[in-house]
Structure formats: C-alpha cells, structure tokens
Amino acid sequence: MPPFRDIEIDWCLDTLILLRNRFLWLEEKKGIPKSYRQESLYQYVTGRSSSDAHNALGDVRCLEEILESRKNWIRFGNGELKPLDYFMRKG
C-alpha cells in the first residue's frame, strides 16, 4: 500500500488560484509574471528552465521552489484553503 494512504487530508489549496494573486508578486522587482504556466513561473522565479518538466515528482519539486520563493504565500494561501470535499464535489 502506498505510504500516502495513511495520511488524512482534510484541506486542499488550489495553487493556480494562489499563484494568480497579484499581491503575491508585488514585492517582485520584475513585476507580475506574464504567464502562470508552471514552467514559465519556474523560469521567472529561478532564472532557469526545469529539467524535470512534465514529470510528476519534478512538477511537485518545481512548485515547491516557486512557493518557497514567495515569502508571503502562506498568508495568501491560508485564505484559499478549502475542505477536501469541496474539490471532490467540483470533480
């Protein structure tokens, strides 16, 4: 059995909604990103292309690096948390 099956997940965060929040990018001297595709955001934040693009684990690592680059993402992210069943209903 995969190890994640033992973890209870009650809340989820739609990272696309979070990353499109203009306030998240205000501290950036470059301004607001022109594209919110993960590859574009990764290059915008790190200045390099991802070698793991379109690989599930690579995508998660890239997203982590994008979020870690935003010091204020938790403040905005907490406001976007939704119960897991909210996403299950949207299907």
N, C-alpha and C positions, 0 to 999 in steps of 0.2 A: 504494500500500500504506500503511495507517495506520502512524504512527510507533511505536506500541507493539509492533508485531510484531518490532522489532529488539531489544526488551528481554527478557532472560531472567528469568523469575520462578520462583524456587525455593521460596520460603516465603510463607505467607499467614497472615493474622490475622483471626479471626472477631471483629469489633468488637462484636457484640452480647454475646458471652460476656465480653469485656473490660469493656464498659460496665456490665454487671450485677454486677461485682465490688464488693462493699460497701466494701472497703478503698480503692478509688479515690475514694470520696466522703467519707471520714472527715474530711478537712480542711475540708469544706464546712460553714459555719455553719448553712445551711438544712437540713442533714441529707441523707438519702438520697432521691433522686428517687422520686416515686410511680409514674412511668411511664417506660419505656425506649424508647418510640417516638421516632424521631429528632426529629420536630417538638417533642415535649414536652421532650426533653433540650436541644434548641437554645434553647427559650424559658427553661428552667430555668437554663441557663448564661449566656445573654446578656441575658435580660430582655426580649427582643423576638421577634416572630414572623419566620419566614423568608419572604422574598418569592419565593424560588426553590424552594419546596417541591414535591416530585414532578417535579422537573426533574433529569435525571441529573447534570449539572455542578453544579447548585445543591446537590443532595444531598451530593456529594463535598465541596464547599466548606463546607457546614454541619458535616459530620462532622469535617473538618479543624479547624474552630473549636471544636467540642466537645472534641476530643482535646487541642488546644493549651491549653484551659482547665484541664486536669488536669496539674499539674506532674509527677505520679508515674506517668503512664500507660505510659511506656516500660518502667519496671521491671516492671509487671504484664504489659504486652504481650509482652515477651520470653519470659515463661513460657508464653504462649499460642500462640506461633508454631508452625505445623505445616507440614510439607512440602506442596507444591502437590498431589502425587499423593494425599495424604490426603483432600483435598476432592474431587478427581476421582473417587475410589472411592465417596465418600458420595453423589455425584450429586444 
